[in-house]
Amino acid sequence: MNPKYKIGDSRVLESREALDGTMIRRRRVTSDGKYRFTTYERIELPMPTVIKKSGDRKNFDRDKLFISVKRSVGKFFNSDMEVEEVVDKTMNLIAEKGKDEVSSKEIGQAVLDVLAEINDVAYVRYASVFQEFKTLDDFERILKERKEKRKK
């Protein structure tokens, strides 16, 4: 889009609420009608500070979480919106804890909890990165765990 156009110079053509009610998608057009684009509005949850493996403390970064999930398991989903859904559910799990600080390990586990409900292969793939698998035994262990949980 031409940088001379701003969102404020546009009008809304259509608004649509996400199924879970946490986001609004707006289809917009520039004031001269030449360009169309989409904006998304989502509820911004107060997120805790992240304690890294090194002990450093960082502000929670939603974009970093999205990139991490997409890089690890994005090809198991049909669109970025499905990855967004995983990130949103993960953020909700973290926010529900009501903590001021959360470890990066807890965030990774929250992603796994969400993936466990959605896609077994994506779960195993993310686990292999998050838990730093080194051998085939690591894969066999997680596959056995997933199969046992599916039987329950």
Backbone as a printed PyTorch tensor [residue, N CA C, xyz], in Angstrom:
tensor([[[  0.8370,  -1.1660,   0.0000],
         [  0.0000,   0.0000,   0.0000],
         [  0.8870,   1.2350,   0.0000]],

        [[  0.4280,   2.2530,  -0.6530],
         [  1.1500,   3.5170,  -0.7300],
         [  1.2470,   4.1280,   0.6640]],

        [[  2.4520,   4.5390,   1.1180],
         [  2.6150,   5.0570,   2.4730],
         [  1.8760,   6.3660,   2.7350]],

        [[  1.3750,   7.0290,   1.7030],
         [  0.6610,   8.2790,   1.9490],
         [ -0.7330,   8.0240,   2.5300]],

        [[ -1.2220,   6.7720,   2.4350],
         [ -2.5200,   6.4310,   2.9950],
         [ -2.3530,   5.9940,   4.4360]],

        [[ -3.3020,   6.4040,   5.2530],
         [ -3.2940,   6.0220,   6.6590],
         [ -4.6340,   5.3750,   6.9940]],

        [[ -4.6450,   4.5750,   8.0310],
         [ -5.8780,   3.9150,   8.4350],
         [ -6.9650,   4.9510,   8.7040]],

        [[ -6.5780,   6.0810,   9.2730],
         [ -7.5440,   7.1320,   9.5560],
         [ -8.1950,   7.7000,   8.3070]],

        [[ -7.5400,   7.5460,   7.1510],
         [ -8.0860,   8.0230,   5.8760],
         [ -8.9280,   6.9580,   5.1860]],

        [[ -9.3180,   5.9290,   5.9050],
         [-10.0600,   4.8320,   5.3060],
         [-11.4390,   4.7230,   5.9530]],

        [[-12.2530,   3.9230,   5.3220],
         [-13.5590,   3.6510,   5.9140],
         [-13.7610,   2.1390,   5.9810]],

        [[-14.5770,   1.7280,   6.9150],
         [-14.8410,   0.3150,   7.1450],
         [-15.9120,  -0.1700,   6.1770]],

        [[-15.5980,  -1.2360,   5.4480],
         [-16.5720,  -1.8590,   4.5550],
         [-17.3740,  -2.9380,   5.2770]],

        [[-16.6890,  -3.6670,   6.1510],
         [-17.2990,  -4.8140,   6.8070],
         [-16.5670,  -5.0900,   8.1040]],

        [[-17.2940,  -5.4250,   9.1450],
         [-16.7190,  -5.8620,  10.4240],
         [-17.2580,  -7.2430,  10.7390]],

        [[-16.3810,  -8.0860,  11.2350],
         [-16.7910,  -9.4460,  11.5620],
         [-16.0820,  -9.8640,  12.8430]],

        [[-16.8580, -10.3650,  13.7870],
         [-16.2970, -10.8220,  15.0470],
         [-15.8240, -12.2600,  14.8900]],

        [[-14.6630, -12.5770,  15.4970],
         [-14.1620, -13.9540,  15.4770],
         [-15.1310, -14.8460,  16.2460]],

        [[-15.1210, -16.1300,  15.9330],
         [-16.0540, -17.0730,  16.5600],
         [-15.9360, -17.0860,  18.0760]],

        [[-14.7230, -16.9490,  18.5910],
         [-14.5530, -17.0000,  20.0430],
         [-14.7660, -15.6430,  20.7120]],

        [[-15.0500, -14.6120,  19.9250],
         [-15.3660, -13.2980,  20.4770],
         [-14.1780, -12.4950,  20.9660]],

        [[-12.9640, -12.9180,  20.6450],
         [-11.7790, -12.2210,  21.1470],
         [-11.1400, -11.2970,  20.1240]],

        [[-11.6830, -11.2720,  18.9050],
         [-11.0580, -10.4670,  17.8680],
         [-12.1290,  -9.9700,  16.8940]],

        [[-11.8800,  -8.7810,  16.3330],
         [-12.7420,  -8.2340,  15.3000],
         [-11.9020,  -8.0140,  14.0560]],

        [[-12.3960,  -8.5050,  12.9380],
         [-11.7480,  -8.3310,  11.6360],
         [-12.5030,  -7.2380,  10.9010]],

        [[-11.7780,  -6.2160,  10.4320],
         [-12.4140,  -5.1360,   9.7000],
         [-11.8170,  -5.0540,   8.3020]],

        [[-12.6840,  -5.0690,   7.3080],
         [-12.2790,  -4.8870,   5.9060],
         [-12.4380,  -3.4040,   5.6160]],

        [[-11.3690,  -2.7570,   5.1470],
         [-11.3650,  -1.3130,   4.9740],
         [-10.9920,  -0.9330,   3.5460]],

        [[-11.2980,   0.3110,   3.1660],
         [-10.9360,   0.8490,   1.8630],
         [-10.4220,   2.2730,   2.0800]],

        [[ -9.3960,   2.6460,   1.3130],
         [ -8.8670,   4.0080,   1.4250],
         [ -9.9130,   5.0060,   0.9520]],

        [[ -9.7430,   6.2710,   1.3350],
         [-10.7570,   7.2950,   1.0390],
         [-11.0080,   7.4670,  -0.4580]],

        [[ -9.9960,   7.2050,  -1.2920],
         [-10.1910,   7.3320,  -2.7400],
         [-10.6690,   6.0280,  -3.3970]],

        [[-10.8010,   4.9640,  -2.5920],
         [-11.3100,   3.6960,  -3.1050],
         [-10.3000,   2.8470,  -3.8540]],

        [[ -9.0200,   3.2560,  -3.8900],
         [ -8.0150,   2.5220,  -4.6670],
         [ -7.5130,   1.2550,  -3.9640]],

        [[ -7.3990,   1.3100,  -2.6460],
         [ -6.7800,   0.2010,  -1.9180],
         [ -7.7310,  -0.3490,  -0.8650]],

        [[ -7.7070,  -1.6730,  -0.7350],
         [ -8.4570,  -2.3510,   0.3200],
         [ -7.4630,  -3.0900,   1.2010]],

        [[ -7.7760,  -3.1550,   2.4600],
         [ -6.9120,  -3.8700,   3.3900],
         [ -7.7310,  -4.3260,   4.5860]],

        [[ -7.1280,  -5.1780,   5.3960],
         [ -7.8060,  -5.7510,   6.5540],
         [ -7.0510,  -5.3760,   7.8140]],

        [[ -7.7980,  -5.0140,   8.8490],
         [ -7.1990,  -4.7800,  10.1590],
         [ -7.8490,  -5.7480,  11.1510]],

        [[ -7.1200,  -6.0370,  12.2140],
         [ -7.6240,  -6.9180,  13.2540],
         [ -7.4920,  -6.2060,  14.5950]],

        [[ -8.5350,  -6.3030,  15.4000],
         [ -8.5060,  -5.7680,  16.7550],
         [ -8.6890,  -6.9380,  17.6990]],

        [[ -7.8340,  -7.0210,  18.7120],
         [ -7.9770,  -8.1120,  19.6750],
         [ -7.8720,  -7.5450,  21.0820]],

        [[ -8.4510,  -8.2590,  22.0080],
         [ -8.3740,  -7.8840,  23.4090],
         [ -6.9330,  -8.0630,  23.8570]],

        [[ -6.3870,  -7.0430,  24.4720],
         [ -5.0060,  -7.1230,  24.9450],
         [ -5.0150,  -7.4790,  26.4240]],

        [[ -4.5390,  -8.6710,  26.7210],
         [ -4.4930,  -9.1540,  28.0960],
         [ -3.2430,  -8.6400,  28.7960]],

        [[ -3.3360,  -8.3450,  30.0810],
         [ -2.1120,  -7.9980,  30.8120],
         [ -1.2590,  -9.2610,  30.9680]],

        [[ -0.0660,  -9.2320,  30.4470],
         [  0.7700, -10.4230,  30.4470],
         [  1.9150, -10.2760,  31.4370]],

        [[  2.3280, -11.3870,  32.0200],
         [  3.4220, -11.3490,  32.9940],
         [  4.7850, -11.1490,  32.3250]],

        [[  5.7640, -10.8300,  33.1310],
         [  7.1500, -10.7610,  32.6830],
         [  7.6540, -12.1930,  32.4770]],

        [[  8.4680, -12.3960,  31.4590],
         [  8.9930, -13.7280,  31.1460],
         [ 10.3880, -13.8710,  31.7350]],

        [[ 10.5930, -14.9610,  32.4600],
         [ 11.9200, -15.2800,  33.0000],
         [ 12.5460, -16.2850,  32.0440]],

        [[ 13.6250, -15.8620,  31.3970],
         [ 14.3080, -16.6960,  30.4080],
         [ 15.1630, -17.7630,  31.1090]],

        [[ 15.6460, -18.7480,  30.3470],
         [ 16.5340, -19.7860,  30.8910],
         [ 17.7540, -19.1770,  31.5760]],

        [[ 18.2580, -18.0800,  30.9860],
         [ 19.4500, -17.4160,  31.5070],
         [ 19.1860, -16.6590,  32.8010]],

        [[ 17.8980, -16.4960,  33.1530],
         [ 17.5340, -15.7210,  34.3320],
         [ 17.1460, -14.2830,  33.9940]],

        [[ 17.4120, -13.8750,  32.7570],
         [ 17.0050, -12.5320,  32.3270],
         [ 15.4860, -12.4280,  32.3470]],

        [[ 15.0290, -11.2160,  32.5720],
         [ 13.5930, -10.9520,  32.5520],
         [ 13.2650, -10.0670,  31.3590]],

        [[ 12.2360, -10.4670,  30.6160],
         [ 11.8290,  -9.7340,  29.4110],
         [ 10.3210,  -9.5240,  29.4390]],

        [[  9.8690,  -8.4950,  28.7390],
         [  8.4380,  -8.3090,  28.5660],
         [  7.9110,  -9.4100,  27.6630]],

        [[  6.6990,  -9.8650,  27.9370],
         [  6.0790, -10.8760,  27.0890],
         [  5.9320, -10.3010,  25.6930]],

        [[  6.2980, -11.0880,  24.6760],
         [  6.2440, -10.6310,  23.2920],
         [  5.3770, -11.5940,  22.4810]],

        [[  4.1550, -11.1700,  22.1880],
         [  3.2080, -12.0010,  21.4540],
         [  3.7490, -12.3850,  20.0790]],

        [[  4.3970, -11.4270,  19.4090],
         [  4.9400, -11.7050,  18.0750],
         [  6.0150, -12.7830,  18.1280]],

        [[  6.8190, -12.7550,  19.1640],
         [  7.8680, -13.7750,  19.3060],
         [  7.2460, -15.1620,  19.5020]],

        [[  6.1800, -15.2200,  20.2850],
         [  5.4800, -16.4940,  20.4840],
         [  4.8750, -16.9810,  19.1670]],

        [[  4.2650, -16.0700,  18.4140],
         [  3.6780, -16.4370,  17.1180],
         [  4.7510, -17.0090,  16.1950]],

        [[  5.8890, -16.3350,  16.0990],
         [  6.9760, -16.7840,  15.2260],
         [  7.4770, -18.1610,  15.6640]],

        [[  7.6160, -18.3470,  16.9610],
         [  8.0880, -19.6280,  17.5010],
         [  7.1370, -20.7710,  17.1270]],

        [[  5.8550, -20.5330,  17.3220],
         [  4.8740, -21.5770,  17.0070],
         [  4.8340, -21.8190,  15.5020]],

        [[  4.8080, -20.7470,  14.7320],
         [  4.7170, -20.8980,  13.2710],
         [  5.9480, -21.6260,  12.7200]],

        [[  7.1150, -21.2640,  13.2110],
         [  8.3490, -21.9000,  12.7330],
         [  8.3630, -23.3890,  13.0760]],

        [[  7.8810, -23.7270,  14.2500],
         [  7.9230, -25.1250,  14.6880],
         [  6.8420, -25.9860,  14.0620]],

        [[  5.6180, -25.4470,  13.9660],
         [  4.4950, -26.3010,  13.5660],
         [  3.5680, -25.6730,  12.5280]],

        [[  3.9370, -24.5470,  11.9750],
         [  3.0700, -23.8280,  11.0450],
         [  2.5860, -24.6360,   9.8740]],

        [[  3.3970, -25.5480,   9.3740],
         [  2.9860, -26.3080,   8.1860],
         [  1.9030, -27.3450,   8.5000]],

        [[  1.6010, -27.5450,   9.7720],
         [  0.5410, -28.4720,  10.1330],
         [ -0.8210, -27.7950,  10.1850]],

        [[ -0.8310, -26.4870,   9.9210],
         [ -2.0670, -25.7200,   9.9140],
         [ -2.2920, -25.1370,   8.5330]],

        [[ -3.5450, -24.8400,   8.2200],
         [ -3.9000, -24.3510,   6.8970],
         [ -3.6700, -22.8550,   6.7180]],

        [[ -3.5890, -22.1050,   7.8210],
         [ -3.4450, -20.6590,   7.6960],
         [ -2.7910, -20.0680,   8.9450]],

        [[ -2.3550, -18.8210,   8.8000],
         [ -1.8010, -18.1020,   9.9460],
         [ -2.8660, -17.8760,  11.0200]],

        [[ -4.1200, -17.8380,  10.6190],
         [ -5.1960, -17.6550,  11.5940],
         [ -5.2660, -18.8300,  12.5630]],

        [[ -4.9480, -20.0170,  12.1010],
         [ -4.9290, -21.1740,  12.9930],
         [ -3.7560, -21.0790,  13.9660]],

        [[ -2.6280, -20.5620,  13.4990],
         [ -1.4820, -20.3340,  14.3910],
         [ -1.8590, -19.2520,  15.3990]],

        [[ -2.5450, -18.2100,  14.9390],
         [ -3.0270, -17.1400,  15.8290],
         [ -3.9110, -17.7230,  16.9310]],

        [[ -4.7510, -18.6830,  16.5620],
         [ -5.6300, -19.3080,  17.5430],
         [ -4.8280, -20.0490,  18.6170]],

        [[ -3.7680, -20.7390,  18.2100],
         [ -2.9000, -21.4230,  19.1740],
         [ -2.2620, -20.3940,  20.1100]],

        [[ -1.7780, -19.2920,  19.5420],
         [ -1.1440, -18.2430,  20.3500],
         [ -2.1640, -17.6280,  21.3080]],

        [[ -3.3610, -17.3260,  20.8190],
         [ -4.4010, -16.7380,  21.6770],
         [ -4.7470, -17.6610,  22.8390]],

        [[ -4.9460, -18.9410,  22.5500],
         [ -5.2770, -19.8990,  23.6090],
         [ -4.1330, -20.0300,  24.6140]],

        [[ -2.8980, -20.0000,  24.1090],
         [ -1.7300, -20.0700,  24.9850],
         [ -1.6830, -18.8470,  25.9040]],

        [[ -1.8960, -17.6810,  25.3120],
         [ -1.8780, -16.4510,  26.1060],
         [ -2.9800, -16.4580,  27.1630]],

        [[ -4.1460, -16.9910,  26.8190],
         [ -5.2330, -17.0840,  27.7940],
         [ -4.8480, -17.9900,  28.9570]],

        [[ -4.2190, -19.1270,  28.6490],
         [ -3.7730, -20.0270,  29.7180],
         [ -2.7810, -19.3400,  30.6570]],

        [[ -1.8690, -18.5770,  30.0760],
         [ -0.8540, -17.8830,  30.8770],
         [ -1.4980, -16.7750,  31.7070]],

        [[ -2.3700, -15.9890,  31.0920],
         [ -3.0200, -14.8850,  31.7890],
         [ -3.9060, -15.3830,  32.9280]],

        [[ -4.5550, -16.5310,  32.7270],
         [ -5.4460, -17.0970,  33.7520],
         [ -4.6980, -17.4370,  35.0370]],

        [[ -3.3980, -17.6790,  34.9300],
         [ -2.6100, -17.9940,  36.1210],
         [ -2.5010, -16.7920,  37.0550]],

        [[ -2.6280, -15.5900,  36.4900],
         [ -2.6030, -14.3780,  37.2970],
         [ -1.2600, -14.0610,  37.9390]],

        [[ -0.1980, -14.5850,  37.3820],
         [  1.1410, -14.3670,  37.9390],
         [  1.7680, -13.1050,  37.3510]],

        [[  2.6700, -12.4950,  38.1210],
         [  3.4270, -11.3400,  37.6330],
         [  4.5950, -11.7710,  36.7640]],

        [[  5.0990, -12.9870,  37.0280],
         [  6.2330, -13.5230,  36.2630],
         [  5.9380, -14.9720,  35.8920]],

        [[  6.4290, -15.3630,  34.7230],
         [  6.2490, -16.7290,  34.2470],
         [  7.5350, -17.1410,  33.5380]],

        [[  7.9330, -18.3890,  33.7030],
         [  9.1640, -18.8490,  33.0570],
         [  8.8890, -19.1760,  31.5890]],

        [[  9.9400, -19.1080,  30.7890],
         [  9.7960, -19.4730,  29.3770],
         [  9.3950, -20.9450,  29.2650]],

        [[  9.8000, -21.7440,  30.2400],
         [  9.4190, -23.1610,  30.2560],
         [  7.9040, -23.3110,  30.4330]],

        [[  7.3040, -22.4900,  31.2860],
         [  5.8530, -22.5360,  31.4830],
         [  5.1160, -22.1350,  30.2030]],

        [[  5.6770, -21.1820,  29.4740],
         [  5.0640, -20.7570,  28.2160],
         [  5.1050, -21.9050,  27.2100]],

        [[  6.2640, -22.5460,  27.0970],
         [  6.3890, -23.6920,  26.1980],
         [  5.4240, -24.8000,  26.5540]],

        [[  5.2500, -25.0510,  27.8490],
         [  4.3180, -26.0850,  28.2870],
         [  2.8810, -25.6910,  27.9570]],

        [[  2.5540, -24.4140,  28.0750],
         [  1.2110, -23.9370,  27.7280],
         [  0.9430, -24.1510,  26.2370]],

        [[  1.9500, -23.8980,  25.3990],
         [  1.8020, -24.1620,  23.9540],
         [  1.5210, -25.6480,  23.7310]],

        [[  2.2690, -26.5010,  24.4190],
         [  2.0540, -27.9450,  24.2760],
         [  0.6490, -28.3470,  24.7240]],

        [[  0.1670, -27.7380,  25.8000],
         [ -1.1820, -28.0520,  26.2810],
         [ -2.2290, -27.7110,  25.2240]],

        [[ -2.0430, -26.5820,  24.5500],
         [ -2.9740, -26.1780,  23.4980],
         [ -2.8620, -27.1170,  22.2990]],

        [[ -1.6300, -27.3930,  21.8690],
         [ -1.4240, -28.2650,  20.7080],
         [ -1.9450, -29.6810,  20.9540]],

        [[ -1.8890, -30.1400,  22.2010],
         [ -2.3610, -31.4840,  22.5350],
         [ -3.8330, -31.6570,  22.1830]],

        [[ -4.5940, -30.5750,  22.2410],
         [ -6.0240, -30.6290,  21.9330],
         [ -6.3010, -30.5020,  20.4420]],

        [[ -5.3220, -30.0100,  19.6810],
         [ -5.5740, -29.6550,  18.2860],
         [ -4.9630, -30.6350,  17.2860]],

        [[ -3.6760, -30.9790,  17.4780],
         [ -2.9780, -31.7350,  16.4430],
         [ -1.8150, -32.5070,  17.0750]],

        [[ -1.9030, -33.8260,  17.0660],
         [ -0.8710, -34.6590,  17.6910],
         [  0.5020, -34.4940,  17.0390]],

        [[  0.5370, -34.3970,  15.7210],
         [  1.8210, -34.2820,  15.0240],
         [  2.4690, -32.9380,  15.3390]],

        [[  1.6700, -31.8750,  15.3570],
         [  2.2030, -30.5520,  15.7140],
         [  2.7120, -30.5700,  17.1590]],

        [[  1.9980, -31.2750,  18.0290],
         [  2.4240, -31.4150,  19.4250],
         [  3.8160, -32.0420,  19.4970]],

        [[  3.9950, -33.1580,  18.8060],
         [  5.2800, -33.8650,  18.8430],
         [  6.3810, -32.9960,  18.2450]],

        [[  6.0690, -32.3280,  17.1630],
         [  7.0560, -31.4550,  16.5130],
         [  7.4870, -30.3250,  17.4530]],

        [[  6.5070, -29.6560,  18.0740],
         [  6.8430, -28.5660,  18.9940],
         [  7.6080, -29.1030,  20.2030]],

        [[  7.1830, -30.2510,  20.7150],
         [  7.8710, -30.8540,  21.8600],
         [  9.3240, -31.1530,  21.5280]],

        [[  9.5820, -31.5850,  20.2980],
         [ 10.9620, -31.9230,  19.9140],
         [ 11.8670, -30.6970,  19.9410]],

        [[ 11.2970, -29.5380,  19.6290],
         [ 12.0720, -28.2950,  19.6640],
         [ 12.1550, -27.7800,  21.0990]],

        [[ 11.0070, -27.6790,  21.7600],
         [ 10.9180, -27.1310,  23.1110],
         [ 11.7230, -27.9560,  24.1150]],

        [[ 11.6240, -29.2710,  24.0050],
         [ 12.3310, -30.1440,  24.9510],
         [ 13.7120, -30.5640,  24.4500]],

        [[ 14.1110, -30.0130,  23.3190],
         [ 15.4460, -30.2300,  22.7560],
         [ 15.7870, -31.7110,  22.6230]],

        [[ 14.9720, -32.4380,  21.8680],
         [ 15.2110, -33.8560,  21.6480],
         [ 16.5940, -34.0530,  21.0290]],

        [[ 17.2770, -35.0830,  21.5080],
         [ 18.6130, -35.3860,  21.0030],
         [ 18.6950, -36.7520,  20.3300]],

        [[ 17.7780, -37.6470,  20.7040],
         [ 17.8470, -39.0190,  20.1850],
         [ 16.4670, -39.4950,  19.7210]],

        [[ 16.4630, -40.6170,  19.0360],
         [ 15.2050, -41.2340,  18.6300],
         [ 14.4000, -41.7020,  19.8390]],

        [[ 15.1030, -42.0360,  20.9130],
         [ 14.4160, -42.4510,  22.1430],
         [ 13.5050, -41.3350,  22.6540]],

        [[ 13.9480, -40.0820,  22.5030],
         [ 13.1240, -38.9490,  22.9220],
         [ 11.8150, -38.9300,  22.1310]],

        [[ 11.9020, -39.1660,  20.8290],
         [ 10.7040, -39.2060,  19.9960],
         [  9.8100, -40.3910,  20.3640]],

        [[ 10.4280, -41.5430,  20.5800],
         [  9.6480, -42.7270,  20.9380],
         [  8.8990, -42.5200,  22.2480]],

        [[  9.5560, -41.8730,  23.2080],
         [  8.9330, -41.6040,  24.5090],
         [  7.7020, -40.7070,  24.3440]],

        [[  7.8340, -39.6190,  23.6090],
         [  6.7170, -38.6780,  23.4620],
         [  5.5880, -39.2970,  22.6430]],

        [[  5.9340, -40.0990,  21.6380],
         [  4.8980, -40.7770,  20.8580],
         [  4.1120, -41.7650,  21.7210]],

        [[  4.8220, -42.4850,  22.5750],
         [  4.1660, -43.4280,  23.4780],
         [  3.2320, -42.6830,  24.4300]],

        [[  3.6880, -41.5450,  24.9640],
         [  2.8540, -40.7360,  25.8570],
         [  1.5900, -40.2590,  25.1520]],

        [[  1.7260, -39.7640,  23.9150],
         [  0.5770, -39.2520,  23.1540],
         [ -0.4350, -40.3850,  22.8720]],

        [[  0.0860, -41.5610,  22.5040],
         [ -0.8110, -42.6910,  22.2210],
         [ -1.5750, -43.1000,  23.4680]],

        [[ -0.9090, -43.1170,  24.6140],
         [ -1.5710, -43.4900,  25.8640],
         [ -2.6320, -42.4630,  26.2500]],

        [[ -2.3530, -41.1870,  26.0570],
         [ -3.3400, -40.1470,  26.3940],
         [ -4.5380, -40.2030,  25.4520]],

        [[ -4.3160, -40.5770,  24.2050],
         [ -5.4060, -40.6610,  23.2380],
         [ -6.3550, -41.8030,  23.6030]],

        [[ -5.8160, -42.8760,  24.1980],
         [ -6.6450, -44.0330,  24.5740],
         [ -7.5840, -43.6960,  25.7170]],

        [[ -7.2330, -42.7280,  26.5460],
         [ -8.0450, -42.3890,  27.7350],
         [ -9.3040, -41.6720,  27.3960]]])
